[in-house]
Amino acid sequence: MSIVDSVGSASTPTSLYSPPATTQPSQSMTAQDFMQLLIAQLQNQDPTQPMDSAAMVQQTTELGMMQSLSSVQSNTDSSYLLQMQTAAADLIGKTVTYNDANGVSTSGLVSSVSFNGSTPTVTVNGGDIDLSRVLGISSTPTA
């Protein structure tokens, strides 16, 4: 049974005894969080003892540094993913060695690469292998 709310979308009714939804606290501070804290600090300061301008400049500088570090981290992650994709694409037509699900060392020709997941996978002997499982690479002799 579903209930239609005021906007017309169906929702599932909840029990009176359902526990409230919980959210996981974030371990990182965003620029938005920082700005909210700074605004709250300014709104609640004592008018007879306003915030020190040097402290304000320091906090604003920290915000800029935090945003820069976030940008650097994002660029680093993108660069790492691109390097993994390039390395995986370079394996097409080469013979790779990897440990199969049973831990047995297996070799095969890489026929294709997929970039669907968080790490590229290579297709070897008809099965998909994570790039991180590749132990060795050799060139395949041409006939």
N, CA, C and O of each residue as an XYZ file, in Angstrom:
572
protein
N       0.840     -1.166      0.000
C       0.000      0.000      0.000
C       0.887      1.232      0.000
O       1.851      1.308      0.763
N       0.572      2.179     -0.837
C       1.332      3.415     -0.843
C       0.390      4.590     -0.676
O      -0.801      4.511     -0.977
N       0.943      5.658     -0.198
C       0.176      6.865      0.059
C       0.673      7.933     -0.905
O       1.878      8.054     -1.123
N      -0.230      8.703     -1.479
C       0.160      9.785     -2.369
C       0.207     11.060     -1.545
O      -0.773     11.456     -0.915
N       1.389     11.699     -1.567
C       1.521     12.919     -0.772
C       1.036     14.127     -1.563
O       0.485     13.980     -2.653
N       1.240     15.308     -1.018
C       0.679     16.522     -1.602
C       1.253     16.856     -2.974
O       0.616     17.583     -3.737
N       2.439     16.346     -3.311
C       2.997     16.634     -4.618
C       2.618     15.579     -5.641
O       2.939     15.718     -6.821
N       1.952     14.544     -5.212
C       1.469     13.538     -6.133
C       2.394     12.352     -6.298
O       2.118     11.487     -7.130
N       3.472     12.270     -5.549
C       4.335     11.105     -5.677
C       3.965     10.089     -4.606
O       3.524     10.438     -3.511
N       4.157      8.828     -4.955
C       3.801      7.768     -4.013
C       4.889      7.634     -2.962
O       6.077      7.746     -3.264
N       4.477      7.396     -1.742
C       5.434      7.160     -0.675
C       4.964      5.975      0.141
O       3.771      5.675      0.196
N       5.901      5.313      0.766
C       5.579      4.169      1.589
C       5.321      4.648      3.001
O       6.123      5.402      3.553
N       4.206      4.221      3.603
C       3.928      4.680      4.963
C       4.954      4.103      5.932
O       5.479      3.010      5.720
N       5.231      4.845      6.987
C       6.165      4.370      7.995
C       5.405      4.057      9.273
O       4.343      4.620      9.541
N       5.953      3.175     10.030
C       5.349      2.783     11.290
C       5.627      3.852     12.338
O       6.608      4.590     12.245
N       4.765      3.923     13.320
C       5.001      4.850     14.426
C       6.218      4.441     15.228
O       6.811      5.259     15.932
N       6.587      3.193     15.123
C       7.692      2.675     15.911
C       8.985      2.564     15.099
O       9.954      1.967     15.569
N       9.012      3.120     13.910
C      10.220      3.083     13.082
C      11.289      3.960     13.713
O      10.998      5.052     14.202
N      12.524      3.482     13.701
C      13.592      4.345     14.221
C      13.821      5.495     13.255
O      13.639      5.329     12.049
N      14.213      6.646     13.756
C      14.464      7.779     12.866
C      15.646      7.483     11.952
O      16.568      6.754     12.318
N      15.600      8.058     10.763
C      16.696      7.873      9.817
C      17.954      8.513     10.389
O      17.909      9.610     10.947
N      19.060      7.822     10.244
C      20.323      8.352     10.743
C      21.220      8.667      9.568
O      21.156      8.012      8.528
N      22.046      9.659      9.737
C      23.017     10.009      8.708
C      24.399      9.846      9.292
O      24.623     10.064     10.483
N      25.317      9.459      8.437
C      26.702      9.311      8.858
C      27.355     10.691      8.882
O      27.245     11.439      7.911
N      28.029     11.037      9.970
C      28.688     12.342     10.000
C      29.850     12.375      9.009
O      30.567     11.389      8.836
N      30.018     13.509      8.375
C      31.107     13.671      7.426
C      32.386     13.983      8.192
O      32.375     14.742      9.161
N      33.474     13.392      7.749
C      34.752     13.621      8.405
C      35.531     14.754      7.747
O      36.653     15.055      8.156
N      34.951     15.380      6.739
C      35.636     16.476      6.076
C      34.761     17.724      6.095
O      33.534     17.647      6.142
N      35.417     18.854      6.057
C      34.701     20.116      6.103
C      34.705     20.725      4.707
O      35.757     20.864      4.084
N      33.534     21.082      4.227
C      33.442     21.717      2.918
C      33.547     23.225      3.080
O      33.484     23.750      4.191
N      33.707     23.904      1.966
C      33.768     25.364      1.998
C      32.455     25.928      2.530
O      32.451     26.930      3.244
N      31.349     25.289      2.185
C      30.034     25.732      2.668
C      29.962     25.628      4.194
O      29.473     26.542      4.857
N      30.453     24.508      4.750
C      30.478     24.332      6.212
C      31.310     25.431      6.872
O      30.913     26.009      7.883
N      32.470     25.704      6.278
C      33.364     26.710      6.829
C      32.698     28.084      6.833
O      32.777     28.818      7.818
N      32.041     28.424      5.721
C      31.375     29.720      5.639
C      30.235     29.825      6.651
O      30.039     30.881      7.251
N      29.490     28.752      6.843
C      28.407     28.773      7.831
C      28.952     29.003      9.239
O      28.368     29.758     10.017
N      30.056     28.363      9.563
C      30.672     28.569     10.875
C      31.164     30.005     11.041
O      30.988     30.614     12.097
N      31.780     30.536      9.994
C      32.285     31.899     10.058
C      31.140     32.901     10.227
O      31.250     33.837     11.019
N      30.055     32.714      9.496
C      28.891     33.602      9.613
C      28.280     33.499     11.008
O      27.922     34.514     11.605
N      28.161     32.279     11.528
C      27.618     32.103     12.883
C      28.509     32.790     13.915
O      28.021     33.387     14.874
N      29.813     32.696     13.705
C      30.748     33.339     14.628
C      30.574     34.861     14.590
O      30.584     35.521     15.630
N      30.416     35.404     13.389
C      30.232     36.855     13.263
C      28.894     37.309     13.857
O      28.826     38.361     14.493
N      27.844     36.534     13.657
C      26.526     36.893     14.162
C      26.458     36.836     15.686
O      25.702     37.583     16.307
N      27.233     35.965     16.273
C      27.144     35.761     17.717
C      28.294     36.396     18.505
O      28.473     36.117     19.690
N      29.056     37.236     17.845
C      30.168     37.850     18.567
C      29.677     38.957     19.490
O      28.606     39.527     19.283
N      30.447     39.242     20.472
C      30.142     40.312     21.429
C      30.432     41.657     20.763
O      31.567     41.909     20.359
N      29.410     42.537     20.639
C      29.632     43.829     19.960
C      30.690     44.697     20.645
O      31.327     45.528     19.997
N      30.877     44.507     21.949
C      31.878     45.316     22.635
C      33.287     44.788     22.400
O      34.263     45.496     22.644
N      33.399     43.543     21.926
C      34.699     42.952     21.624
C      34.603     42.244     20.265
O      34.551     41.016     20.201
N      34.579     43.026     19.193
C      34.435     42.411     17.869
C      35.617     41.510     17.530
O      36.688     41.589     18.131
N      35.381     40.667     16.561
C      36.400     39.712     16.131
C      37.635     40.460     15.636
O      37.526     41.470     14.941
N      38.787     39.961     15.997
C      40.054     40.538     15.577
C      40.170     40.419     14.057
O      39.934     39.346     13.503
N      40.533     41.514     13.376
C      40.624     41.487     11.914
C      41.708     40.521     11.436
O      41.573     39.919     10.371
N      42.777     40.371     12.211
C      43.831     39.424     11.836
C      43.295     37.992     11.861
O      43.641     37.181     11.001
N      42.448     37.682     12.849
C      41.858     36.352     12.922
C      40.911     36.122     11.749
O      40.833     35.018     11.211
N      40.192     37.172     11.358
C      39.282     37.073     10.207
C      40.066     36.784      8.933
O      39.679     35.927      8.139
N      41.170     37.503      8.743
C      42.003     37.295      7.557
C      42.584     35.882      7.573
O      42.645     35.220      6.537
N      43.009     35.427      8.744
C      43.570     34.082      8.859
C      42.522     33.027      8.490
O      42.832     32.083      7.762
N      41.305     33.171      8.974
C      40.259     32.201      8.674
C      39.880     32.229      7.199
O      39.617     31.184      6.604
N      39.851     33.411      6.613
C      39.549     33.529      5.187
C      40.660     32.873      4.359
O      40.386     32.214      3.356
N      41.905     33.055      4.784
C      43.031     32.420      4.111
C      42.935     30.902      4.220
O      43.208     30.190      3.254
N      42.547     30.406      5.393
C      42.386     28.965      5.584
C      41.302     28.413      4.664
O      41.428     27.301      4.150
N      40.241     29.186      4.457
C      39.187     28.763      3.540
C      39.742     28.637      2.123
O      39.475     27.654      1.432
N      40.507     29.625      1.697
C      41.106     29.575      0.361
C      42.046     28.399      0.201
O      42.053     27.740     -0.839
N      42.846     28.129      1.234
C      43.766     26.996      1.191
C      42.997     25.681      1.120
O      43.389     24.772      0.388
N      41.910     25.576      1.874
C      41.115     24.356      1.871
C      40.507     24.123      0.490
O      40.488     22.992      0.004
N      40.014     25.179     -0.138
C      39.446     25.043     -1.475
C      40.521     24.648     -2.481
O      40.265     23.837     -3.372
N      41.709     25.205     -2.351
C      42.814     24.855     -3.249
C      43.216     23.402     -3.079
O      43.440     22.698     -4.064
N      43.310     22.948     -1.837
C      43.669     21.547     -1.586
C      42.612     20.595     -2.128
O      42.945     19.527     -2.640
N      41.347     20.971     -2.020
C      40.276     20.143     -2.578
C      40.407     20.047     -4.086
O      40.197     18.983     -4.668
N      40.755     21.159     -4.718
C      40.939     21.179     -6.169
C      42.133     20.316     -6.571
O      42.056     19.572     -7.549
N      43.222     20.407     -5.834
C      44.409     19.599     -6.115
C      44.073     18.118     -5.969
O      44.481     17.308     -6.802
N      43.337     17.757     -4.926
C      42.959     16.357     -4.712
C      42.097     15.849     -5.862
O      42.289     14.730     -6.337
N      41.163     16.656     -6.305
C      40.294     16.274     -7.414
C      41.107     16.067     -8.695
O      40.894     15.098     -9.424
N      42.036     16.982     -8.960
C      42.884     16.852    -10.145
C      43.788     15.638    -10.060
O      44.022     14.970    -11.067
N      44.300     15.340     -8.874
C      45.147     14.171     -8.681
C      44.358     12.893     -8.929
O      44.854     11.976     -9.584
N      43.132     12.824     -8.410
C      42.290     11.649     -8.626
C      41.999     11.448    -10.114
O      42.053     10.325    -10.615
N      41.692     12.537    -10.813
C      41.412     12.459    -12.250
C      42.640     11.998    -13.026
O      42.536     11.180    -13.940
N      43.795     12.524    -12.659
C      45.044     12.155    -13.323
C      45.364     10.677    -13.097
O      45.794      9.985    -14.019
N      45.156     10.200    -11.881
C      45.421      8.794    -11.561
C      44.507      7.877    -12.368
O      44.958      6.857    -12.889
N      43.227      8.232    -12.475
C      42.290      7.431    -13.249
C      42.691      7.404    -14.722
O      42.628      6.355    -15.363
N      43.102      8.552    -15.260
C      43.533      8.611    -16.650
C      44.773      7.748    -16.875
O      44.875      7.076    -17.901
N      45.710      7.756    -15.936
C      46.906      6.919    -16.054
C      46.548      5.435    -16.040
O      47.115      4.650    -16.800
N      45.608      5.052    -15.177
C      45.184      3.647    -15.144
C      44.510      3.257    -16.455
O      44.746      2.164    -16.970
N      43.672      4.141    -16.999
C      42.992      3.841    -18.258
C      43.993      3.709    -19.403
O      43.858      2.821    -20.245
N      44.994      4.585    -19.438
C      46.022      4.517    -20.471
C      46.830      3.228    -20.347
O      47.116      2.572    -21.350
N      47.197      2.866    -19.122
C      47.957      1.634    -18.907
C      47.145      0.416    -19.339
O      47.685     -0.505    -19.951
N      45.862      0.410    -19.025
C      45.008     -0.720    -19.405
C      44.869     -0.797    -20.923
O      44.931     -1.886    -21.494
N      44.683      0.333    -21.576
C      44.529      0.342    -23.036
C      45.801     -0.139    -23.726
O      45.736     -0.776    -24.777
N      46.952      0.163    -23.141
C      48.222     -0.281    -23.714
C      48.401     -1.795    -23.639
O      49.266     -2.341    -24.323
N      47.615     -2.475    -22.835
C      47.743     -3.928    -22.694
C      47.030     -4.709    -23.802
O      47.254     -5.910    -23.953
N      46.176     -4.039    -24.573
C      45.446     -4.747    -25.624
C      46.438     -5.361    -26.608
O      47.324     -4.676    -27.119
N      46.279     -6.667    -26.870
C      47.162     -7.397    -27.777
C      48.403     -7.958    -27.111
O      49.229     -8.588    -27.772
N      48.547     -7.737    -25.805
C      49.705     -8.263    -25.080
C      49.274     -9.419    -24.192
O      48.104     -9.542    -23.831
N      50.238    -10.264    -23.848
C      49.979    -11.382    -22.954
C      50.269    -10.931    -21.524
O      51.331    -10.380    -21.236
N      49.303    -11.175    -20.632
C      49.481    -10.806    -19.225
C      49.413    -12.050    -18.352
O      48.795    -13.052    -18.709
N      50.056    -11.959    -17.214
C      50.007    -13.013    -16.207
C      49.279    -12.449    -15.005
O      49.505    -11.304    -14.613
N      48.400    -13.254    -14.419
C      47.615    -12.826    -13.259
C      47.260    -14.053    -12.440
O      47.334    -15.178    -12.935
N      46.878    -13.842    -11.196
C      46.394    -14.929    -10.353
C      44.887    -15.014    -10.495
O      44.181    -14.020    -10.323
N      44.394    -16.208    -10.812
C      42.945    -16.362    -10.951
C      42.295    -16.435     -9.577
O      42.967    -16.260     -8.561
N      40.991    -16.693     -9.540
C      40.236    -16.712     -8.282
C      40.765    -17.755     -7.302
O      40.597    -17.608     -6.091
N      41.406    -18.814     -7.821
C      41.950    -19.869     -6.962
C      43.402    -19.619     -6.572
O      44.006    -20.435     -5.876
N      43.964    -18.496     -7.017
C      45.346    -18.161     -6.686
C      46.353    -18.791     -7.625
O      47.556    -18.729     -7.374
N      45.879    -19.400     -8.707
C      46.762    -20.049     -9.665
C      47.225    -19.022    -10.697
O      46.420    -18.267    -11.241
N      48.526    -19.005    -10.955
C      49.073    -18.079    -11.943
C      48.611    -18.498    -13.336
O      48.810    -19.641    -13.750
N      47.989    -17.556    -14.057
C      47.414    -17.813    -15.367
C      47.876    -16.736    -16.333
O      48.077    -15.588    -15.938
N      48.046    -17.101    -17.600
C      48.433    -16.137    -18.627
C      47.400    -16.146    -19.735
O      46.708    -17.141    -19.948
N      47.304    -15.039    -20.432
C      46.385    -14.957    -21.560
C      46.537    -13.646    -22.295
O      47.164    -12.705    -21.810
N      45.950    -13.606    -23.478
C      46.006    -12.441    -24.340
C      44.894    -11.460    -23.964
O      43.737    -11.852    -23.812
N      45.251    -10.194    -23.817
C      44.260     -9.161    -23.511
C      43.544     -8.805    -24.812
O      44.170     -8.367    -25.778
N      42.228     -9.000    -24.824
C      41.466     -8.729    -26.044
C      40.721     -7.394    -25.997
O      40.457     -6.799    -27.042
N      40.383     -6.920    -24.800
C      39.675     -5.637    -24.696
C      39.830     -5.069    -23.300
O      40.336     -5.731    -22.394
N      39.386     -3.833    -23.144
C      39.472     -3.121    -21.868
C      38.123     -2.480    -21.597
O      37.450     -2.020    -22.519
N      37.728     -2.449    -20.329
C      36.485     -1.793    -19.935
C      36.786     -0.750    -18.867
O      37.573     -0.988    -17.950
N      36.145      0.414    -19.001
C      36.331      1.500    -18.041
C      35.057      1.750    -17.245
O      34.848      2.863    -16.761
N      34.204      0.747    -17.099
C      32.910      0.938    -16.432
C      33.015      1.141    -14.930
O      32.252      1.932    -14.375
N      33.919      0.468    -14.259
C      34.006      0.550    -12.800
C      34.965      1.624    -12.335
O      35.388      2.484    -13.107
N      35.301      1.557    -11.051
C      36.230      2.540    -10.490
C      37.658      2.275    -10.945
O      38.482      3.190    -10.961
N      37.963      1.030    -11.317
C      39.263      0.694    -11.894
C      39.025     -0.022    -13.218
O      38.050     -0.761    -13.354
N      39.896      0.184    -14.184
C      39.726     -0.487    -15.470
C      39.863     -2.002    -15.323
O      40.586     -2.495    -14.457
N      39.158     -2.722    -16.182
C      39.289     -4.172    -16.236
C      39.727     -4.556    -17.640
O      39.342     -3.920    -18.622
N      40.539     -5.608    -17.720
C      40.988     -6.129    -19.009
C      40.338     -7.487    -19.221
O      40.160     -8.253    -18.274
N      39.986     -7.780    -20.461
C      39.383     -9.067    -20.782
C      40.493    -10.007    -21.237
O      41.163     -9.768    -22.242
N      40.671    -11.087    -20.467
C      41.691    -12.085    -20.746
C      41.014    -13.448    -20.745
O      40.322    -13.802    -19.791
N      41.213    -14.211    -21.812
C      40.619    -15.548    -21.934
C      39.109    -15.516    -21.689
O      38.553    -16.457    -21.122
N      38.455    -14.452    -22.107
C      37.009    -14.346    -21.974
C      36.524    -13.870    -20.615
O      35.318    -13.726    -20.415
N      37.429    -13.621    -19.676
C      37.030    -13.152    -18.343
C      37.594    -11.776    -18.050
O      38.657    -11.411    -18.551
N      36.885    -11.019    -17.243
C      37.343     -9.677    -16.879
C      38.242     -9.746    -15.652
O      37.895    -10.373    -14.651
N      39.393     -9.099    -15.737
C      40.390     -9.073    -14.673
C      40.657     -7.617    -14.312
O      40.901     -6.796    -15.196
N      40.615     -7.289    -13.020
C      40.973     -5.934    -12.592
C      42.424     -5.657    -12.955
O      43.276     -6.539    -12.847
N      42.699     -4.452    -13.378
C      44.052     -4.068    -13.760
C      45.036     -4.315    -12.613
O      46.191     -4.665    -12.854
N      44.594     -4.138    -11.399
C      45.475     -4.308    -10.234
C      45.906     -5.760    -10.033
O      46.869     -6.018     -9.311
N      45.214     -6.707    -10.654
C      45.569     -8.129    -10.511
C      46.621     -8.587    -11.510
O      47.119     -9.708    -11.407
N      46.971     -7.734    -12.480
C      47.958     -8.090    -13.488
C      49.324     -8.124    -12.828
O      49.747     -7.144    -12.215
N      50.027     -9.271    -12.954
C      51.330     -9.445    -12.324
C      52.495     -9.250    -13.290
O      53.587     -8.853    -12.884
N      52.256     -9.530    -14.564
C      53.320     -9.414    -15.553
C      52.755     -9.201    -16.942
O      51.598     -9.515    -17.221
N      53.611     -8.653    -17.817
C      53.200     -8.338    -19.180
C      54.308     -8.788    -20.132
O      55.491     -8.575    -19.866
N      53.917     -9.408    -21.234
C      54.891     -9.741    -22.271
C      54.262     -9.451    -23.625
O      53.046     -9.532    -23.800
N      55.125     -9.110    -24.579
C      54.606     -8.816    -25.905
C      54.252    -10.132    -26.580
O      54.925    -11.144    -26.381
N      53.207    -10.111    -27.370
C      52.753    -11.301    -28.060
C      53.431    -11.334    -29.421
O      53.329    -10.380    -30.192
N      54.137    -12.452    -29.725
C      54.817    -12.514    -31.019
C      53.809    -12.489    -32.175
O      52.749    -13.111    -32.106
N      54.160    -11.763    -33.226
C      53.277    -11.713    -34.387
C      53.597    -12.856    -35.321
O      54.756    -13.253    -35.441
N      52.588    -13.392    -35.984
C      52.788    -14.550    -36.858
C      53.086    -14.128    -38.272
O      53.282    -14.978    -39.142
